Amino acid sequence: MSKKLKIAIIGCGGIANGKHMPSLSKLDNIELVAFCDIIVEKAQAAAEKYGAEGAKVYEDYKELLQDKSIDVVHVCTPNDSHAEISIAALESDKHVMCEKPMAKTAADARRMLEAAKRSGKKLTIGYNNRFRNDSQHLKKVCESGDLGEIYFAKAHAIRRRAVPTWGVFLDEEKQGGGPLIDIGTHALDLALWMVDNYKPKVVLGTSYHKLSQRENAANAWGPWDPKKFTVEDSAFGMITMENGATIILESSWALNTLDVKEAKVTLCGTEGGADMENNSLRFNGEEHSRLYSREVNLKSGGVAFYSGKTESDADLEARLWIEAILNDTDPVVLPEQALVVSEILEAIYESSRTGKAVYFS
């Protein structure tokens, strides 16, 4: 592959520094050529650390998008600007990887999908938990039919006390919600992907502000300011699919529970069941009129995806995304799939607000 894709990063904060730039910088078929942030010093620091020679720094993303030499844009900004920036980038003839969730609203997510179709450019969403060892293994099991028809699933995104107190996480205006849209989105994406079912019929949801108003509360990242905590502290949904399958989604940043699981799924099928525990997968079923359960440990060195190497989920996500562009194939995370995730999350919020079930046409 002689051509090196020229990539721009818009939003040089936590997720760009924690995932996108370190993983992209390991690839030899790309160059990070442009960095943009409304705090221009962040873009400058990113360019110095990860930029190719002569990399440019911008404060305004619209200026960056005028550069016709850029092939790909990674959008790593707060949720409320995902759609605006992604659509502008697609219309500027650039492929787009946008961080999750797809957008703050389902309507915005739909506009992003339409822009991708119009432009003919690739659009993917940063659901990196699909690329974990356990997720990849369980997906193969689901595809093989070993679990039979999967008709009940749980999507877990439960933290006991881990409220992110930095950035705009607690700001409903910027984010569109709290743990449901932040980490619930990962768990729901995993569940829908595993069962390969993107046809919801009806959604019933509840969300709570029970612990968010406590002063000096115990928290992994120090106490939060109750006055700034404008999003829910926990939210739950029951999703019935067109084929009759049920998915339960549970999410929290603060909940009095010891049953803590984040970005994990439990699957129940006609031929067997599976769940995710720490670094292992547990399978259960019936064999020769006897019940069995077995554990597959995936900790030992990870999974060899190609040529004997092991990769982190972030590295695998970045590599497969870039290969999809260079080989003109579909990305692993399709925008059509991410749109359904956004639609269901929005339906849970709406159901919680109105106290009524939300029906999909």
Buried (B, 14 or more C-beta within 10 A) or exposed (E): EEEBBBBBBBBBBEBBBEBBBBBBBEBEBBBBBBBBBBEBEBBBBBBEBBBBEEBBBBEEBEEBBEBEEBBBBBBBBBBBBBBBBBBBBBEBEBBBBBBBBBBBBBEBBBBBBEBBEEBEBBBBBBBBBBBBBBBBBBBEBBEEEBBEEBBBBBBBBBBBBBBBBEEBBBBBEBBBBBBBBBBBBBBBBBBBBBBEBBEBBBBBBBBBBEBBEBEEBEBEEEEBEBEEBBBBBBBBBBBBBEEEBEBBBBBBBBBEBEEBBBBBBBBBBEEBBBBBEEEBBBBBBEEEEEEEEEEEEBEEEBBEBEEEEEBBBBBBBBBBBBBBBBEEEEBBBBBEBBBBBBBBBBBBBBBBEEEEBBEBE
